[in-house]
């Protein structure tokens, strides 16, 4: 593998890693938002 | 693919620089995904009951990702024949950008993720229907039927017809005659759509041994079947008007658009030789996409307008 190919390989690996990180973060946000949407006002309805 | 400099061979060069994010997006067949999203959204909007807009958005996202997963799994299994067909030689696996193992892993993870999320967040009927769609597309169409029978796309077309039913199930929690009619429209639309394509790609399919109808039964028999299925499609497409799923605008649209579809199907049947025949098939293929889009768009607009009127306190009647 030439130097140029090596650099391109590293660049693409970094982009894939960033994409996976963003997808995981989006999944966390999605489940958080979905929980709030499903529970609605009941989120606050708990014994204190 | 000559214009892309990609050799039409079954050899698969090893990925040199690894896959880019765009390659994985291409694995998900974004154009197919867009039609799936659109028809699923229409089903969701037409269904009785109110789904929270956030949950509705998540449902559509899950259906889109599930469709993308099916695309990736289909490309994984069909990589050998994709490499030898002009239309598909530029896909990520034959191009050597993504390895088959990566595509399989990607498809499986997205399948499990989309079905589980849809089930947990929306409802398990919708989740089960999405799982059925993915399994049907992979096991029934891609693995079982595609390389064995000219009926491959007739039966396999069911996979592409499920999305509005999933959208309907997501919103209403059930399956009804109306959602089955939406399924039936796409189910009847699939054969003439793909047979029109197969008419001018017959040599590609023949070379890789996929028994599409023009390859097995000949072009003339295919033309006859196109006319039969197009007629059935136009009849089925009128059912939403009878079931009050669509209103007057839909009824008028389906008559006009259906008339054009039949005219194009008859042109394919009539013009059988030379470039004119290929042009007729291409025109039917392109128009069939517009036809389906227009039918669902009018249904969607009528549903949106009806909801707007009901929210404004005005009776739609």
Interface residues (C-beta under 8 A of the other chain):
Chain A: X1 X5 X8 X9 X12 X13 X15 X16 X19 X27 X30 X31 X33 X34 X37 X38
Chain B: X16 X17 X18 X19 X20 X21 X24 X52 X54 X55 X58 X61 X113 X117 X121
